[in-house]
Amino acid sequence: MILTITPNPSLDRTYEVPALERGEVLRATADRMDPGGKGVNVSRAVAAAGHRTIAVMPLGGAPGALVAELLNAEGIDVAPVPVTGHTRSNISIVEPDGTLTKINAPGPELSAAESESLLTTAQDQSANARWIACCGSLPPGLTPAWYAELVARAHRAGARIALDTSGASLLAALRERPDVVKPNADELAEAVGRPLTTVGDALKAAQELRDAGARTVLASLGADGQLLISDEGTYYATAKVTVIRSNVGAGDASLAGFLAAGGDGPDALASAVAHGAAAVQLPGSVMPTPTDLDLSAVTVTADIPLSRALTEPAPTPRPPHCERRNPR
């Protein structure tokens, strides 16, 4: 069983439009409503792959009830933590070339009691978990140290924990030695405080996160593939993708594929890349099933192309309210 923890879940509405034109009335060619949040998407991908998962999250109001209902419909067990505020609603706009514009609401402010209840519920649910995946931004009311406390409690319970967050929350958690961290290129650049322009730059940044406490780093480089750095070795993987329909949740699908395949080594990396590549070819935040995966399209090597330029070089830093994601 894979347990996921999403401190700031959402109800996600995705619209596909012919073009994004400011100030105009746009007519969507397709639309979807899905339960959202990075940890939620990991659970959805795990369930789509046929594995058991439990999703822990704070839920409030009508949007929170709908999130739980949608997850139950996908066969996912939800361990809700009731909160006073309403679960946030997010909007994604996808253009034909795959360009994504996303508007994320801040989420409800959690009280000290609600914060502790979320930690306690996660700890109570972790007894039979092969992995715990803690993902996404923190809502108002939780400090960056919250993730560090979560990692510490998971380790005291004997569980392995994967962390997908950024900024101060990531840096604070490193002192507790999370088993896996999964930054994208922008988050790597932010963590080390310098721009990244090549795969070699990304590799060096990932090694610095290992030096700071991460036991394994799974780094997403968007269209340029993924890096895996652990005690077992360093590997680089890419996949051929012919059509990009939506990259919403693709990084979360990738983490689910990695953990479901064991959480380390070249086979787990190949699974991660295959899941991410499949996800970007699906609408909205639809998660891939085993029939969507094409492992034959994935190339994994220990020969890292250090001089390869990143298609989208990662600058640093950007204002926290304007976050670009490359989640494959």
C-alpha positions in Angstrom: 0.0 0.0 0.0 1.2 3.5 -0.8 0.0 6.3 1.5 -0.3 9.8 0.2 -0.5 13.0 2.2 -1.8 16.2 0.5 -1.8 19.2 2.9 -3.5 21.4 0.3 -5.9 19.4 -1.9 -8.1 21.0 -4.5 -11.0 20.5 -6.8 -9.5 21.0 -10.3 -11.3 22.2 -13.4 -9.5 21.8 -16.7 -10.6 23.6 -19.9 -9.1 22.9 -23.4 -9.2 25.9 -25.6 -8.1 26.6 -29.2 -6.0 29.6 -28.0 -5.6 31.6 -24.9 -6.5 35.2 -25.6 -6.6 37.7 -22.8 -9.7 39.8 -22.5 -11.8 37.6 -24.8 -14.7 35.2 -24.2 -13.2 31.8 -24.8 -15.2 28.6 -25.7 -13.7 25.4 -24.4 -13.5 22.4 -26.7 -13.5 20.0 -23.7 -13.6 20.3 -20.0 -13.0 18.1 -16.9 -13.5 18.2 -13.2 -11.0 16.1 -11.1 -9.8 15.8 -7.5 -6.5 17.7 -7.4 -3.4 18.3 -5.4 -0.1 16.6 -6.0 -0.5 13.8 -3.4 -4.1 13.2 -4.6 -2.8 12.7 -8.1 -0.2 10.2 -6.9 -2.9 8.2 -5.2 -5.0 8.4 -8.5 -2.0 7.1 -10.5 -1.3 4.4 -8.0 -4.9 3.2 -8.1 -5.0 3.4 -11.9 -2.0 1.1 -11.9 -3.9 -1.4 -9.8 -2.3 -0.9 -6.4 -3.9 0.0 -3.1 -3.6 3.5 -1.8 -4.9 5.6 1.0 -5.1 9.4 0.6 -4.8 11.6 3.7 -5.9 15.2 3.4 -7.7 18.1 5.1 -11.2 18.5 3.6 -13.8 21.2 4.2 -17.0 22.5 2.7 -18.8 21.4 -0.4 -15.6 21.3 -2.5 -14.0 19.0 0.0 -17.0 16.6 0.0 -16.9 16.5 -3.8 -13.1 15.7 -3.8 -13.7 12.7 -1.4 -16.7 11.6 -3.6 -14.6 11.7 -6.8 -11.7 9.8 -5.2 -14.0 7.1 -3.8 -15.4 6.7 -7.3 -11.9 5.9 -8.5 -11.5 3.2 -5.8 -9.3 5.3 -3.5 -9.7 5.1 0.3 -9.8 8.6 1.8 -8.7 9.4 5.3 -10.1 12.9 5.7 -9.2 15.5 8.3 -12.2 17.8 8.7 -11.3 21.5 8.7 -13.3 24.7 9.1 -12.3 26.3 5.8 -13.4 25.2 2.3 -11.1 23.1 0.1 -9.7 25.3 -2.7 -10.8 25.1 -6.4 -8.1 25.5 -9.1 -8.5 26.2 -12.8 -6.2 24.9 -15.6 -6.4 26.1 -19.3 -4.7 23.9 -21.9 -3.9 25.0 -25.4 -3.5 22.6 -28.4 0.3 22.6 -28.2 0.2 21.5 -24.6 0.8 24.9 -23.1 -0.7 25.0 -19.6 -2.0 28.1 -17.8 -2.9 27.3 -14.2 -4.6 29.4 -11.5 -4.2 27.9 -8.0 -6.1 29.2 -5.1 -4.3 29.6 -1.7 -6.4 27.1 0.2 -8.0 27.3 3.7 -6.0 28.3 6.7 -5.4 25.4 9.0 -5.4 25.9 12.8 -2.8 24.5 15.1 -5.2 21.8 16.1 -6.0 20.9 12.4 -2.3 20.8 11.6 -1.6 18.4 14.4 -4.7 16.3 13.4 -3.3 16.0 9.9 0.1 14.8 11.3 -1.6 12.3 13.6 -3.9 10.9 11.0 -0.9 10.4 8.6 1.0 8.6 11.4 -2.0 6.4 12.2 -2.5 5.4 8.6 1.2 4.6 7.9 1.4 1.2 9.6 1.1 -0.9 6.5 2.5 1.5 3.9 5.3 0.4 1.6 5.8 4.1 0.9 4.5 7.4 2.1 4.3 10.2 -0.5 4.0 13.7 0.8 3.3 16.2 -1.9 2.5 19.8 -2.8 2.4 23.2 -1.3 1.5 24.0 2.3 -1.8 25.8 3.0 -1.9 29.0 5.1 -1.3 28.1 8.7 1.4 25.5 8.1 5.0 26.6 8.4 7.9 25.1 6.3 8.9 23.0 9.3 5.7 21.0 9.0 7.1 18.7 6.3 10.2 18.2 8.4 8.1 17.1 11.3 6.1 14.7 9.0 9.3 13.1 7.7 10.6 12.7 11.3 7.4 11.0 12.4 7.4 8.7 9.4 10.9 7.5 10.1 10.0 7.0 13.8 7.2 4.7 12.5 9.7 2.8 10.4 8.2 4.0 7.0 10.0 5.2 3.9 8.9 8.6 2.8 9.1 10.5 -0.6 8.8 14.2 -0.6 7.6 16.4 -3.5 7.7 20.0 -2.5 9.8 23.1 -3.0 11.4 26.2 -1.5 11.7 26.5 2.3 9.6 23.4 2.9 12.0 21.2 0.9 15.1 22.7 2.5 13.7 22.4 6.0 12.8 18.7 5.5 16.3 17.8 4.2 17.7 17.8 7.8 15.4 14.8 8.5 16.8 12.8 5.6 13.8 12.0 3.4 14.2 8.8 1.5 13.3 10.4 -1.9 12.9 14.0 -3.0 11.4 14.8 -6.4 12.2 18.3 -7.6 11.8 19.6 -11.1 14.4 21.8 -12.8 13.0 25.0 -11.5 12.8 23.7 -7.9 16.4 22.4 -8.2 17.6 25.8 -9.3 15.7 27.5 -6.4 17.1 25.0 -3.9 20.8 25.7 -4.9 20.3 29.4 -5.7 21.6 29.4 -9.3 20.3 28.9 -12.8 20.6 25.5 -14.5 21.3 25.3 -18.2 22.6 21.7 -18.8 21.9 18.2 -17.6 25.3 18.4 -15.9 24.1 21.5 -14.0 21.0 19.6 -12.8 23.1 16.6 -11.8 25.4 18.8 -9.7 22.4 20.5 -8.0 20.8 17.1 -7.3 24.0 15.9 -5.7 24.0 19.0 -3.5 20.5 18.0 -2.2 21.9 14.5 -1.4 24.8 16.2 0.5 22.2 18.2 2.4 20.3 15.1 3.5 18.2 13.6 0.7 18.9 9.9 0.4 17.6 9.7 -3.2 16.9 12.5 -5.7 14.5 11.9 -8.6 14.8 15.1 -10.7 12.3 15.9 -13.5 13.8 17.9 -16.3 10.6 18.4 -18.4 11.1 17.4 -22.0 14.7 16.6 -21.2 13.9 13.5 -19.1 14.7 12.6 -15.6 17.8 12.0 -13.4 18.1 9.5 -10.5 20.8 9.8 -8.0 21.0 7.4 -5.1 23.4 5.0 -3.3 22.7 2.5 -6.1 24.1 4.8 -8.8 23.3 7.7 -11.1 21.0 7.2 -14.1 19.4 9.3 -16.8 16.2 8.5 -18.7 14.2 9.9 -21.6 11.1 8.9 -23.5 9.7 9.6 -26.9 6.4 11.6 -26.8 4.7 12.4 -30.0 1.7 14.3 -28.8 1.3 16.4 -25.6 -2.3 17.0 -24.6 -1.9 18.1 -20.9 0.9 18.0 -18.5 -1.4 18.5 -15.4 -0.4 15.8 -12.9 2.3 14.2 -15.1 5.0 14.7 -12.5 2.7 13.1 -9.9 2.1 10.1 -12.2 5.8 9.8 -12.6 6.4 9.7 -8.8 3.6 7.1 -8.5 5.3 4.9 -11.2 8.6 5.3 -9.4 7.3 4.2 -6.0 5.1 1.4 -7.4 8.2 -0.1 -9.0 10.2 -0.1 -5.8 11.5 3.5 -5.4 15.1 3.0 -6.5 17.2 1.8 -9.4 17.0 2.0 -13.2 13.8 -0.1 -13.4 12.0 2.3 -11.1 13.3 5.2 -13.1 12.1 3.7 -16.3 8.7 3.2 -14.7 8.6 6.8 -13.6 9.4 8.2 -17.1 6.9 5.8 -18.7 4.2 7.0 -16.4 5.0 10.7 -17.0 5.2 10.2 -20.7 1.8 8.5 -20.8 0.2 11.1 -18.6 1.0 14.1 -20.9 -0.8 12.3 -23.7 -4.1 12.1 -21.7 -6.6 14.9 -21.1 -6.7 17.0 -18.0 -5.2 15.2 -15.0 -6.3 11.7 -16.2 -3.8 9.2 -14.8 -2.4 6.4 -17.0 -3.4 2.8 -16.7 -1.0 -0.1 -17.5 -2.3 -0.2 -21.1 -1.2 3.4 -21.6 2.4 2.7 -20.7 5.1 2.2 -23.3 8.3 1.1 -21.6 9.8 0.4 -25.0 9.8 4.2 -25.6 12.0 4.8 -22.6 15.8 4.9 -22.7 17.8 4.6 -19.4 21.5 5.0 -19.2 24.3 5.4 -16.6 26.2 7.5 -19.2 24.9 11.0 -18.2 25.0 13.6 -21.1 26.4 16.3 -18.9 26.8 18.9 -21.7 23.2 18.4 -23.0 21.4 21.8 -22.9 18.1 21.9 -21.1 15.2 22.7 -23.5 13.8 25.1 -20.9 16.8 26.3 -18.8 15.8 26.8 -15.1 16.3 30.3 -13.8 16.2 31.4 -10.2 14.4 32.7 -8.3 10.8 33.7 -9.3 8.1 35.4 -7.2 6.2 32.7 -5.2 2.9 33.6 -6.7 4.0 32.9 -10.2 5.2 29.3 -10.5 6.1 27.5 -13.7 6.0 23.7 -13.6 7.5 21.2 -15.9 6.2 18.1 -14.3 7.1 15.2 -16.7 
